[in-house]
Amino acid sequence: MWTTVLETTAIYTAANVLTHHASKNLLWDVFENPGMMNFTAAFVNSTIPVNALNYTGEGAFGNEVTDRLRFEKDRTKKSNGTSGLPFRVTITNGTALNETISAAKEQKEPFYTKELPLGVFAHFVMCTLQYVWLIWLERVLPARSRRRDVIVKEKGEMSEDREEEVVKKWIAQGRVRRASLNWCNTLLKWVLSLTVGRVWWFAVLHIVRRSLRLESPRKIREDMLGVVAMSFAGSFISITPLAELIAFVAIPAYKQTVFVAGADLAFHIFFVTVVRKLASWAVQTEFAQGLMQNVTKSVVDGRNEAERYAKFKNEL
C-alpha cells in the first residue's frame, strides 16, 4: 500500500512542479509578440479613468506612470514591432507579462519552501484515502469474480497485491482461468468514482490544504462549496475520466492510483507542449495580427475621443 501511495504522491508532485513553471512560461512567446503587447497595453490603459489623467503636449498620461502602461508617439521609427498603427504602445517598466509575473511572485507564497511541501503532504494524505477508496470499491463491486476457493491462505488474510500475483501466476500455469469482466460492476464503479469520488476528493483536499495553512474552520467552510463545484466541473475536461475507466477495466485496484496519476502527468506534458507551440504559431498568423491591430486601433480611437472631450471640458 505505502509503496503505491508514495509513487502516486511523487507523480502528483512532478505534475505540480510542471504546472507551476508552465503557468509562468506557457504563453511567454505570445505576450512578447509586439502586436500582443500593443493589444494588451491598449486595454490596460483604457481602464485608467479619464479624469485621472494629466494632459501635456504629448498626450494624456496617468498620474502613476511608474506602474501603468502608456501610449507614446513613435517618432524615431526604430521600434522592432510592426503594429501597423501610427504610434507605438510602450510599457514603462518592462513587458506586461513581466509585471504580471512580478506581482504574482510578491503576492504568492514561496513555491519550493512552502507551497510545494504543503502540496506534497496534502497529496500524500489524499493518495492514501484514494487507495482505501479504490480497494473498498473493488471489494464491494469486484471487476472479476474472485476464486477464493482455490487460493490457499497460509497465514491469515492475503493482501490485495499478493493475491493478484498468485492469481496471475496460476493463470500463467494454466491452473485457473481468469474470470470474465463484469461490465456492470465496472461501469458502476466508474460512475461512482466520477461523482461521489470526485466530490469527497475535492472537499477533503480543500479542507486539508486550508487546514495546513492554519485557516479558521469558518473561513474554510465559506468558499468550500464554490471551490468544490469549480474543481468538479473542471475535472471533466481532462484525461482523468478516460484514465479511470481504463484503470477499472485493465489495472489491478492496488495500482490504479499510480496509473491515473501517470496518465494525468503525461496529459500535462502533452498539453503544455502543444498549447505552447500552437499559441506561438497562432499569434504570428496574418489573421491574428490583423485582428489585434483592428481591435487595438478601435480601443485607442475611443480612448483618444474620450480624452479630447475631457480636455475640452476642463478648458471651459
N, C-alpha and C positions, 0 to 999 in steps of 0.2 A: 504493500500500500504506500509506504512512505517514499519508496523509490519513484513510483508513479507520480506522487504529489510533487516531489522535488523536480522531476523532469518537466512537469506541466508548468510549475512556477517559473522555472528557468526560461521556458519558451515564451510565456507571457511577459517576463521581464525584458527579453530581447525585443519583443514587439513594442513594448512601452518605450524603450530607448529609440527604436526606429521611428516611432510616431513623434517623439519629442524633436528629433533632428529634422525629420521631414516637414514638420509644421513650420519650421523656420526657413527651410531652403527649397521647399517643394515648388513654389512659384517665383523663385528669385529671378529667373530669366524673364518672366512675364512682367514683373514690376520694374525691371531695369530697362525695358523697352522704352525708347523715347516717346512713342505715341501713347503708351500706357501711363507714363509719368505725367504727360500733359493732361491726359484724361482724368487721372486721379487728382492732380493738383487743382484742376478747374472745379471739380465738385467740392473739394475741401475748402477752397477759397470762397465758394458760393455760400458756404454755411456761416461765414462771418457776417453779422448784421451790418447793413449799410450805414446805419447811424453810428457804428463803432469805428468808422474809418477816418483817417486823416487825408486830406486832399492836397496834393502837390502838383507841380507842373508835369510830373512824370506819370501821374495817375493816382489811384487810391490804394492805400496800404493799411493793413491792420495796425492797431496800437502795439500789440505784442508780436512784432515781426519775427522775433527770435525763434518762436516755435510755430510759426504759421507759414503756409505756402503763399506765394505771391506771384503776380503777373509782371513780366518785365519785357520791355521792348527789345527786340533782338537787332540792335543796330550794327553790331560787328559782323553778323552773318557767319560767325565761327562756331555755331552750335553743331555738335555731332548729330543731333536729332533731325529728323525730316518730318516735322509736324504738319507742313502744308498750311500753316497759319501765319498771319503777318506779325506774329510775336512768338516768343518762347516762354513757356511756363517753367519757372525755376523754383528750386526749393532752398530755403535759407540754410538749413543745417543738414546736408546730405539728402539722400533719397527718402521717399515716403516709406519705403519698406524698412530702411534702417531706423527711421524714427519710430516706426511701429514696433520693431523688434526691441529697440532700446527701452521703450516704455513698458513693453511686456516683461522684459527682464527685471525692471525695477519693481514691478507690481507682484510678480510671481515669486514663489519660494525657490531657493536654490535646488536645482534638479537632482544632482548627484549626491548631495549631502543630506537632503531632507525628503524631497518629493519621491525619489526613486526608492530609498529604503522603506518608506511608509507604504509605497505601492507593492513592493516585494512581500512585505508582511501581510498586507491585505489579500493579495492573490494567494499566498500560502494558505491562509485561513479558508478562502473561498474554494480553492482546489481540493482541500481536504473535505469540505462539505459536499462539493460536487461529486467527488469519488464515492462518498457514502450514498448520495442520492442515486447515482447510476447503478451501484451494486444493489440497492434496495429495489429499483425498478426491474432489474434483471431477475431478482428473486421472485417478485410478485408477478411479473409478466415475462417469463423466460422466452427468449427468441427461439430456442430449440428445446424439446423435451429432454429432461435430464435422465441419464441412465444410472441413477444412484444404486440400483440393484446389482450392477456389475462392478461398481467402484469399491474396492476394498479399502477401508479406512483403518489404518494401523493404530493411530493414536488420536482419538477424539475426532473433532471436525476438521476436514481438509479445507485449506484456504482456496479462494476462487482461482488464483493463478496456478496453484499446484494441481487443482482438479482439471483445469483446462489443459495443462501439459500432459497429464495422464490420459485424458480422452484423446488428444491428438496422437499420442504415442500408440494407443490401442487401435485407432483408426488406421494409422500407417501400417501397423502389423496385421490388419485385417481381422482383429478380434471382435471389433464392434463396427457398426455403420453409423455415420453421422445422421442424426435426425433431421428431417426436413424443416425448413424455416417456417415459423409461424408468423405469417404476414399480419394477421390481426393484432397480435401482441406487439409486433414490431412497429406498426403504424400508430398504435395507441400510445406506445412509449414515446414515439417521435412527437405526437401531438401534445402529450403531457409535458415533454421537455420544452417545446416551443411556447407553451402557455404558462402553466404552473411553474415549471422550472425556471423560465426567464424572469417571472415576476419575483419569486423569492430570491433568485440570484442577485438581481439589481437592487432589491430592497435591502438585503443583508449587506451587500457590498457598500451601499450608501451609508448604512449605519456604521460599518467597520471603519470606513475611510474618515468619516466625520468624528467618530469616537477617538481615533488615533490623533486627530488634530485638537482633541480636548474641547470640542464644541459642546454646548449645553444640549440636553435632550430636547428642550423646546425648539431650539434652532434647527436641530436635526429633523424634527417632525414637520417643521413649517414647509419646507420645499421638497419633502420626500416624495410626495405624490407626483409632482411635476417632473422630477428627475427620473423616477422610475418609468413614467409614461413615455418620456422622450427617449430614454435608453431602450425601452421595449420596442418602440416603433422603429428606431434606428437599427436594431439588431436584425431586422428582416431584409436589409439592403446590403448584406454581407454574404460571405461564403459559408457562414456558420450553419444555417439551416440545412443546406445540402450536405455539409460535412457530418452533421449529426445523423442524418438519415443513412449515409454510407456507414458510419460507425455502428449504428444499431443493426445493420444488415450483416456487416462483414468483420467487425472488430470485436474482440472479447471485451466484456464490460470493464475489466480492470485496466484496460489500455485505451478506453475511449476518450478519456480526458486528454491524453497525450496526442492522440490522432487529431482531435478537434483543434487543440491549441496549435499544432503544427500546420494544419490547413489554414488557420487564421493568420499565422505568421507568413506563410507563403503568399496568401492573398494580399497582405500588407505590402510585401516586397513588390509583387506584380503591379499592384495599384499605384504605388509611388512611382515606379519606373515608367509605367505607361502614361500616367497623368502628367508627369514632368515633361516627357518627350512631346506628348500631344499638345500641351499648353504652350510650350516653347515654339512649336511649329505653327499653331493656330494664330498666335498673336502677331506673327510676322506675315501672315497672308494679306493679300491686297484688300480683301473684303473687310477683315478686322481693322486694318489700318484706316481704311476709308470710313468705316462706321465710327471709330473713335474720333477721327478728325471732325466729322459732321456733328457728332454729339458735343464734342468739346467746343466747337465754334458756336453752337446754339447756346450752350451754357454761358460762355463768355459774352456773347452778344446781349443776352438777357441781363447779365450782371452789369455790363457797361451801361445799359439803358437805365437800370436802377440807380447806378452811381451818378449818372448825369442828372437824373431827376432830383436826387438827394442834394447834389451840389447846387443845382439851380434853386432849390427850396431854401438852402442855407444862405444864399446870396440875397434873397428877398428881405 
